[in-house]
Every structure is written in C-alpha cells, then in structure tokens.
Amino acid sequence: MNAQGFPLLIARILLALMFVLSGVSKLTGLEGTAGYIASVGLPAAQVLAAGAGVLEVVAGVLLIVGWQARWAALALAIFTVVATVLFHNFWAMPKEQQFMQQLMFMKNLAVTGGLLFVFAFGAGTLSLDTRRGAAA
C-alpha cells in the first residue's frame, strides 16, 4: 500500500457518507421527499424520489468500497449538479433564504469537485477496483 491509499479511502468514505445517509432518508421518507420534489414543479415526484434515493445509496456504497468508483462518482457528480441547480437556486430565493441556499449551493459544488477527482484519478489502492486489476 502506498501513502495515498488510506487518505483516499477516508476521502471516499467521507464523500459517500452524505449520499448514503441522504438516500436512506429519502427512501424511508418517500412521501416527504416526493412532496419536496413536487414543490419545485417536477413531474413524477414519487418516481424521482425513489430513483434519487436508490442512486444515492447504491452509488454511495460503490464509492465506499471502491468498485466501479469512477462511474459511481460521475453519476453522483451529475446528480449533485442537477439537484443543486434545482433545489438551491439562491438567486431566485427570498432575501432571508439566500445566504443559506448559497452556502448549500457552494458546498455542493465542492462535493462535486471531490467526486470529479475520484472520476479522474480512481479510487486508489484500497479499493475493489484495484484488487480486481481495474484502473484505480
């Protein structure tokens, strides 16, 4: 194991934890999530809520274990950008909500940056991708 293995594992876990917990929350509170999705005018809110929850849990777990990590990271990056624009559009919020929504927007951009690092450089040496001989 090289000196980057453990820090990359921790980084993957920290990136993925937000998605796994959020996905479980969506799946266990599907009605509330669907209501929130519908509140921004998106159709098929129930289907989108379930799909988002499944994507977050599955891709998050893949990222943690480092299996197909590049693709899991890319899927989560795309999902995060879309969700950020739809749900944290601070520029269209009432003045009293703008600061918090801008903070969430910027946090999500930073998370997207981390996910794109995994997509570009792989999961690292402590991953199933490396164990099975795929490009880490």
GROMACS elastic network, one bead per residue, 0.5 to 0.9 nm:
[ bonds ]
;  ai    aj funct       b0    kb
    1     4     6  0.79546   500
    1     5     6  0.61450   500
    1     6     6  0.84110   500
    1   125     6  0.64942   500
    1   126     6  0.76062   500
    2     5     6  0.56562   500
    2     6     6  0.83206   500
    2   125     6  0.73398   500
    3     6     6  0.69934   500
    3     7     6  0.78226   500
    4     7     6  0.55578   500
    4     8     6  0.59954   500
    4     9     6  0.85640   500
    4   124     6  0.72514   500
    4   125     6  0.76850   500
    5     8     6  0.53499   500
    5     9     6  0.62323   500
    5    10     6  0.87993   500
    5   123     6  0.87612   500
    5   124     6  0.56799   500
    5   125     6  0.50368   500
    5   126     6  0.54080   500
    5   127     6  0.86220   500
    6     9     6  0.50457   500
    6    10     6  0.62452   500
    6    11     6  0.85566   500
    6   124     6  0.85735   500
    6   125     6  0.82662   500
    6   126     6  0.69232   500
    7    10     6  0.50902   500
    7    11     6  0.60445   500
    7    12     6  0.86187   500
    8    12     6  0.61214   500
    8    13     6  0.85680   500
    8   118     6  0.89569   500
    8   123     6  0.68783   500
    8   124     6  0.60118   500
    8   125     6  0.81718   500
    8   126     6  0.78016   500
    9    12     6  0.51782   500
    9    13     6  0.62508   500
    9    14     6  0.86576   500
    9    64     6  0.73990   500
    9    65     6  0.84304   500
    9    66     6  0.82462   500
    9   123     6  0.74738   500
    9   124     6  0.72551   500
    9   125     6  0.83903   500
    9   126     6  0.62744   500
    9   127     6  0.75889   500
   10    13     6  0.50916   500
   10    14     6  0.61072   500
   10    15     6  0.85547   500
   10    64     6  0.86926   500
   11    14     6  0.51548   500
   11    15     6  0.60894   500
   11    16     6  0.84739   500
   11   114     6  0.84619   500
   12    15     6  0.51507   500
   12    16     6  0.59505   500
   12    17     6  0.83687   500
   12    60     6  0.88611   500
   12    63     6  0.61107   500
   12    64     6  0.55455   500
   12    65     6  0.84314   500
   12    66     6  0.79435   500
   12   114     6  0.88252   500
   12   115     6  0.85532   500
   12   118     6  0.79711   500
   12   123     6  0.74530   500
   13    16     6  0.51373   500
   13    17     6  0.58143   500
   13    18     6  0.89726   500
   13    60     6  0.84192   500
   13    61     6  0.87649   500
   13    63     6  0.73652   500
   13    64     6  0.50440   500
   13    65     6  0.84019   500
   14    17     6  0.53040   500
   14    18     6  0.72118   500
   14    64     6  0.85264   500
   15    18     6  0.63017   500
   15    19     6  0.75587   500
   15    60     6  0.81218   500
   15    63     6  0.82899   500
   15    64     6  0.84442   500
   15   111     6  0.69783   500
   15   114     6  0.73502   500
   15   115     6  0.74050   500
   16    19     6  0.52814   500
   16    20     6  0.61802   500
   16    21     6  0.86291   500
   16    56     6  0.84055   500
   16    57     6  0.86849   500
   16    59     6  0.79945   500
   16    61     6  0.70283   500
   16    62     6  0.86458   500
   16    63     6  0.61958   500
   16    64     6  0.62017   500
   16    73     6  0.88625   500
   17    20     6  0.51844   500
   17    21     6  0.60682   500
   17    22     6  0.83159   500
   17    60     6  0.68884   500
   17    61     6  0.85007   500
   17    64     6  0.81551   500
   18    21     6  0.55073   500
   18    22     6  0.60186   500
   18    23     6  0.84828   500
   18    56     6  0.87289   500
   18    60     6  0.82238   500
   19    22     6  0.50130   500
   19    23     6  0.58156   500
   19    24     6  0.84576   500
   19    53     6  0.86118   500
   19    55     6  0.86894   500
   19    57     6  0.63925   500
   19    59     6  0.81267   500
   19    60     6  0.56837   500
   19    61     6  0.88727   500
   19    76     6  0.82394   500
   20    23     6  0.51091   500
   20    24     6  0.61708   500
   20    25     6  0.85403   500
   20    53     6  0.84004   500
   20    56     6  0.56199   500
   20    58     6  0.77019   500
   20    59     6  0.81501   500
   20    60     6  0.52939   500
   20    61     6  0.69287   500
   21    24     6  0.52337   500
   21    25     6  0.61560   500
   21    26     6  0.86488   500
   21    56     6  0.83083   500
   21    57     6  0.75578   500
   22    25     6  0.50177   500
   22    26     6  0.61575   500
   22    27     6  0.86809   500
   22    53     6  0.72748   500
   22    56     6  0.70832   500
   22    57     6  0.79242   500
   23    26     6  0.50182   500
   23    27     6  0.61844   500
   23    28     6  0.85854   500
   23    50     6  0.87731   500
   23    52     6  0.68851   500
   23    54     6  0.63840   500
   23    55     6  0.73913   500
   23    57     6  0.51149   500
   23    58     6  0.86728   500
   23    60     6  0.87341   500
   24    27     6  0.51177   500
   24    28     6  0.60729   500
   24    29     6  0.83740   500
   24    53     6  0.64086   500
   24    54     6  0.81516   500
   24    56     6  0.81282   500
   24    57     6  0.66171   500
   25    28     6  0.52433   500
   25    29     6  0.58948   500
   25    30     6  0.80847   500
   25    33     6  0.86596   500
   25    53     6  0.76880   500
   26    29     6  0.51419   500
   26    30     6  0.54092   500
   26    31     6  0.85953   500
   26    32     6  0.79889   500
   26    33     6  0.58206   500
   26    34     6  0.86218   500
   26    49     6  0.66496   500
   26    50     6  0.72004   500
   26    52     6  0.76702   500
   26    53     6  0.52424   500
   26    54     6  0.86859   500
   27    30     6  0.51878   500
   27    31     6  0.89622   500
   27    33     6  0.83358   500
   27    49     6  0.75708   500
   27    50     6  0.61756   500
   27    52     6  0.86641   500
   27    53     6  0.54608   500
   27    54     6  0.75001   500
   28    31     6  0.87157   500
   29    32     6  0.56032   500
   29    33     6  0.62941   500
   29    34     6  0.86400   500
   30    33     6  0.51053   500
   30    34     6  0.59292   500
   30    35     6  0.84517   500
   30    46     6  0.71047   500
   30    49     6  0.63695   500
   30    50     6  0.68224   500
   30    53     6  0.86515   500
   31    34     6  0.51047   500
   31    35     6  0.61001   500
   31    36     6  0.86733   500
   31    46     6  0.72969   500
   31    49     6  0.84131   500
   32    35     6  0.50113   500
   32    36     6  0.62639   500
   32    37     6  0.86668   500
   33    36     6  0.51073   500
   33    37     6  0.62152   500
   33    38     6  0.85663   500
   33    45     6  0.81181   500
   33    46     6  0.79287   500
   33    49     6  0.58669   500
   33    50     6  0.86975   500
   34    37     6  0.50325   500
   34    38     6  0.60216   500
   34    39     6  0.84921   500
   34    44     6  0.84194   500
   34    47     6  0.80425   500
   34    48     6  0.73935   500
   34    49     6  0.53428   500
   34    50     6  0.83225   500
   35    38     6  0.50440   500
   35    39     6  0.60912   500
   35    45     6  0.71140   500
   35    46     6  0.81591   500
   35    49     6  0.89923   500
   36    39     6  0.50430   500
   36    40     6  0.71336   500
   36    45     6  0.83092   500
   37    40     6  0.58238   500
   37    41     6  0.71467   500
   37    42     6  0.61589   500
   37    43     6  0.83334   500
   37    44     6  0.88695   500
   37    45     6  0.55814   500
   37    46     6  0.83137   500
   37    48     6  0.77479   500
   37    49     6  0.72149   500
   37    87     6  0.85096   500
   38    41     6  0.50753   500
   38    42     6  0.52693   500
   38    43     6  0.67023   500
   38    44     6  0.78995   500
   38    45     6  0.54093   500
   38    46     6  0.85574   500
   39    42     6  0.74999   500
   40    86     6  0.75214   500
   40    87     6  0.76040   500
   41    45     6  0.87972   500
   42    45     6  0.63160   500
   42    48     6  0.86404   500
   43    46     6  0.86600   500
   43    47     6  0.88534   500
   43    48     6  0.82336   500
   44    47     6  0.54414   500
   44    48     6  0.62021   500
   44    49     6  0.86063   500
   45    48     6  0.50210   500
   45    49     6  0.59357   500
   45    50     6  0.85656   500
   46    49     6  0.51260   500
   46    50     6  0.62648   500
   46    51     6  0.85414   500
   47    50     6  0.52293   500
   47    51     6  0.59927   500
   47    52     6  0.84539   500
   48    52     6  0.59077   500
   48    53     6  0.84378   500
   49    52     6  0.51888   500
   49    53     6  0.61542   500
   49    54     6  0.86481   500
   50    53     6  0.51247   500
   50    54     6  0.61600   500
   50    55     6  0.85314   500
   51    54     6  0.51902   500
   51    55     6  0.60049   500
   51    56     6  0.85118   500
   52    55     6  0.51093   500
   52    56     6  0.60736   500
   52    57     6  0.86128   500
   52    79     6  0.82393   500
   53    56     6  0.52501   500
   53    57     6  0.62323   500
   53    58     6  0.85422   500
   54    57     6  0.52661   500
   54    58     6  0.59102   500
   54    59     6  0.81804   500
   55    58     6  0.53546   500
   55    59     6  0.56777   500
   55    60     6  0.78369   500
   55    75     6  0.82076   500
   55    76     6  0.78177   500
   55    79     6  0.86965   500
   56    59     6  0.54913   500
   56    60     6  0.55714   500
   56    61     6  0.83414   500
   56    76     6  0.71517   500
   56    79     6  0.88018   500
   57    60     6  0.51054   500
   57    61     6  0.60888   500
   57    62     6  0.85758   500
   58    61     6  0.52858   500
   58    62     6  0.62069   500
   58    63     6  0.86017   500
   58    72     6  0.83424   500
   59    63     6  0.60578   500
   59    64     6  0.86245   500
   59    68     6  0.89716   500
   59    69     6  0.81327   500
   59    71     6  0.84244   500
   59    73     6  0.72639   500
   59    75     6  0.74194   500
   59    76     6  0.68905   500
   60    63     6  0.50640   500
   60    64     6  0.62638   500
   60    65     6  0.88407   500
   60    72     6  0.72583   500
   60    73     6  0.82137   500
   60    76     6  0.79837   500
   61    64     6  0.50163   500
   61    65     6  0.63002   500
   61    66     6  0.82692   500
   61    67     6  0.87064   500
   61    72     6  0.88753   500
   62    65     6  0.53835   500
   62    66     6  0.57164   500
   62    67     6  0.52372   500
   62    68     6  0.65668   500
   62    69     6  0.60245   500
   62    72     6  0.63644   500
   62    73     6  0.87570   500
   63    67     6  0.65955   500
   63    68     6  0.75020   500
   63    70     6  0.80205   500
   63    71     6  0.88930   500
   63    72     6  0.60591   500
   63    73     6  0.66581   500
   63   118     6  0.88059   500
   63   123     6  0.77036   500
   63   127     6  0.89774   500
   64    67     6  0.80470   500
   64    69     6  0.80656   500
   64   123     6  0.89136   500
   64   127     6  0.82780   500
   65    69     6  0.79697   500
   65   123     6  0.87941   500
   65   126     6  0.84170   500
   65   127     6  0.58624   500
   65   128     6  0.62506   500
   65   129     6  0.86288   500
   66    70     6  0.84045   500
   66    72     6  0.89693   500
   66   122     6  0.84219   500
   66   123     6  0.55069   500
   66   124     6  0.79841   500
   66   126     6  0.75857   500
   66   128     6  0.51571   500
   66   129     6  0.58334   500
   66   130     6  0.81539   500
   66   136     6  0.85922   500
   67    70     6  0.82882   500
   67    72     6  0.83088   500
   67   123     6  0.81128   500
   67   127     6  0.66707   500
   67   128     6  0.50072   500
   67   129     6  0.50241   500
   67   130     6  0.85644   500
   68    71     6  0.56085   500
   68    72     6  0.61872   500
   68    73     6  0.86178   500
   68   122     6  0.89013   500
   68   123     6  0.85959   500
   68   128     6  0.82023   500
   68   129     6  0.64269   500
   68   134     6  0.87456   500
   69    73     6  0.58896   500
   69    74     6  0.84309   500
   69   118     6  0.71189   500
   69   119     6  0.71770   500
   69   122     6  0.65999   500
   69   123     6  0.58640   500
   69   127     6  0.85105   500
   69   128     6  0.88148   500
   69   129     6  0.73659   500
   69   136     6  0.84930   500
   70    73     6  0.51958   500
   70    74     6  0.61992   500
   70    75     6  0.86956   500
   70   115     6  0.84681   500
   70   116     6  0.83866   500
   70   117     6  0.89142   500
   70   118     6  0.58412   500
   70   120     6  0.71594   500
   70   121     6  0.78949   500
   70   122     6  0.55984   500
   70   123     6  0.70585   500
   70   136     6  0.85274   500
   71    75     6  0.60798   500
   71    76     6  0.85213   500
   71   119     6  0.66685   500
   72    75     6  0.51751   500
   72    76     6  0.61976   500
   72    77     6  0.85372   500
   72   115     6  0.87771   500
   72   119     6  0.80746   500
   73    76     6  0.51202   500
   73    77     6  0.59945   500
   73    78     6  0.86448   500
   73   112     6  0.86926   500
   73   114     6  0.87162   500
   73   115     6  0.50173   500
   73   116     6  0.66961   500
   73   117     6  0.85409   500
   73   118     6  0.62127   500
   73   119     6  0.56331   500
   74    78     6  0.62071   500
   74    79     6  0.84949   500
   74   112     6  0.88528   500
   74   115     6  0.66897   500
   74   116     6  0.65288   500
   74   118     6  0.81973   500
   74   119     6  0.58261   500
   75    78     6  0.53121   500
   75    79     6  0.61188   500
   75    80     6  0.85187   500
   76    80     6  0.58846   500
   76    81     6  0.85649   500
   76   112     6  0.78268   500
   76   115     6  0.72214   500
   77    80     6  0.50728   500
   77    81     6  0.62528   500
   77    82     6  0.86876   500
   77   109     6  0.89750   500
   77   111     6  0.78903   500
   77   113     6  0.79461   500
   77   114     6  0.86954   500
   77   115     6  0.58107   500
   77   116     6  0.67409   500
   78    81     6  0.52727   500
   78    82     6  0.62752   500
   78    83     6  0.85751   500
   78   112     6  0.80231   500
   79    82     6  0.52780   500
   79    83     6  0.60363   500
   79    84     6  0.84051   500
   80    83     6  0.51263   500
   80    84     6  0.58478   500
   80    85     6  0.85725   500
   80   108     6  0.66417   500
   80   109     6  0.79789   500
   80   111     6  0.81528   500
   80   112     6  0.66138   500
   81    84     6  0.50541   500
   81    85     6  0.62637   500
   81    86     6  0.86262   500
   81   108     6  0.74287   500
   81   109     6  0.72176   500
   81   112     6  0.71551   500
   82    85     6  0.53866   500
   82    86     6  0.62254   500
   82    87     6  0.85341   500
   83    86     6  0.51148   500
   83    87     6  0.57369   500
   83    88     6  0.76251   500
   84    87     6  0.54133   500
   84    88     6  0.51143   500
   84    89     6  0.71044   500
   84   104     6  0.80204   500
   84   105     6  0.58761   500
   84   106     6  0.89541   500
   84   108     6  0.66140   500
   84   109     6  0.80480   500
   85    88     6  0.57972   500
   85    89     6  0.54909   500
   85    90     6  0.89222   500
   85   105     6  0.77874   500
   86    89     6  0.62261   500
   87    90     6  0.86000   500
   87   101     6  0.85046   500
   87   105     6  0.87253   500
   88    91     6  0.86448   500
   88    92     6  0.89870   500
   88    93     6  0.85485   500
   88    98     6  0.89399   500
   88   100     6  0.88828   500
   88   101     6  0.51912   500
   88   102     6  0.69139   500
   88   103     6  0.88566   500
   88   104     6  0.66053   500
   88   105     6  0.55417   500
   89    92     6  0.57976   500
   89    93     6  0.67800   500
   89    98     6  0.84775   500
   89   101     6  0.69117   500
   89   102     6  0.75706   500
   89   105     6  0.74516   500
   90    93     6  0.50712   500
   90    94     6  0.81681   500
   90    95     6  0.87768   500
   90    97     6  0.73556   500
   90    99     6  0.74464   500
   90   100     6  0.80515   500
   90   101     6  0.50103   500
   90   102     6  0.52477   500
   90   103     6  0.88191   500
   90   104     6  0.89381   500
   90   105     6  0.75915   500
   91    94     6  0.84596   500
   91    95     6  0.89322   500
   91    98     6  0.68906   500
   91   101     6  0.87382   500
   91   102     6  0.80634   500
   92    95     6  0.88537   500
   92    98     6  0.80873   500
   93    96     6  0.79954   500
   93    97     6  0.60110   500
   93    98     6  0.56701   500
   93   101     6  0.79448   500
   94    97     6  0.55119   500
   94    98     6  0.63543   500
   95    98     6  0.52833   500
   95    99     6  0.78723   500
   96    99     6  0.71960   500
   96   100     6  0.84393   500
   97   100     6  0.57662   500
   97   101     6  0.61808   500
   97   102     6  0.85574   500
   98   101     6  0.51617   500
   98   102     6  0.58467   500
   98   103     6  0.84237   500
   99   102     6  0.51514   500
   99   103     6  0.61434   500
   99   104     6  0.87079   500
  100   103     6  0.50217   500
  100   104     6  0.62614   500
  100   105     6  0.85526   500
  101   104     6  0.50319   500
  101   105     6  0.60139   500
  101   106     6  0.86053   500
  102   106     6  0.61252   500
  102   107     6  0.84899   500
  103   106     6  0.52332   500
  103   107     6  0.61098   500
  103   108     6  0.85922   500
  104   107     6  0.50259   500
  104   108     6  0.61228   500
  104   109     6  0.86286   500
  105   108     6  0.52507   500
  105   109     6  0.63574   500
  105   110     6  0.88426   500
  106   110     6  0.62929   500
  106   111     6  0.86958   500
  107   110     6  0.51179   500
  107   111     6  0.62863   500
  107   112     6  0.86217   500
  108   112     6  0.60753   500
  108   113     6  0.85638   500
  109   113     6  0.62621   500
  109   114     6  0.88279   500
  110   114     6  0.64887   500
  110   115     6  0.87748   500
  111   114     6  0.50899   500
  111   115     6  0.62719   500
  111   116     6  0.86504   500
  112   115     6  0.50049   500
  112   116     6  0.61370   500
  112   117     6  0.86518   500
  113   116     6  0.51087   500
  113   117     6  0.63670   500
  113   118     6  0.89344   500
  114   117     6  0.50912   500
  114   118     6  0.66355   500
  114   119     6  0.88158   500
  115   118     6  0.51670   500
  115   119     6  0.62926   500
  115   120     6  0.86802   500
  116   120     6  0.59957   500
  116   121     6  0.84373   500
  117   120     6  0.50955   500
  117   121     6  0.58953   500
  117   122     6  0.75917   500
  118   121     6  0.53044   500
  118   123     6  0.58888   500
  118   124     6  0.85783   500
  119   122     6  0.56811   500
  119   123     6  0.80897   500
  121   124     6  0.77834   500
  121   135     6  0.88229   500
  121   136     6  0.70681   500
  122   129     6  0.84456   500
  122   135     6  0.69394   500
  123   126     6  0.74572   500
  123   127     6  0.60819   500
  123   128     6  0.85849   500
  123   129     6  0.72333   500
  123   130     6  0.78838   500
  123   135     6  0.86841   500
  123   136     6  0.53057   500
  124   127     6  0.62144   500
  124   129     6  0.83092   500
  124   130     6  0.70769   500
  124   135     6  0.89465   500
  124   136     6  0.51833   500
  125   128     6  0.85302   500
  125   129     6  0.82849   500
  125   130     6  0.56758   500
  125   131     6  0.78991   500
  125   136     6  0.65861   500
  126   129     6  0.85077   500
  126   130     6  0.69922   500
  126   131     6  0.78893   500
  126   136     6  0.89975   500
  127   130     6  0.53978   500
  127   131     6  0.63994   500
  127   132     6  0.88319   500
  127   136     6  0.76244   500
  128   132     6  0.60949   500
  128   133     6  0.84538   500
  128   134     6  0.85047   500
  128   136     6  0.88140   500
  129   132     6  0.54226   500
  129   133     6  0.62744   500
  129   134     6  0.50532   500
  129   135     6  0.67337   500
  129   136     6  0.58409   500
  130   133     6  0.50037   500
  130   134     6  0.55743   500
  130   135     6  0.65462   500
  130   136     6  0.51808   500
  131   134     6  0.76098   500
  131   136     6  0.89665   500
  133   136     6  0.79576   500
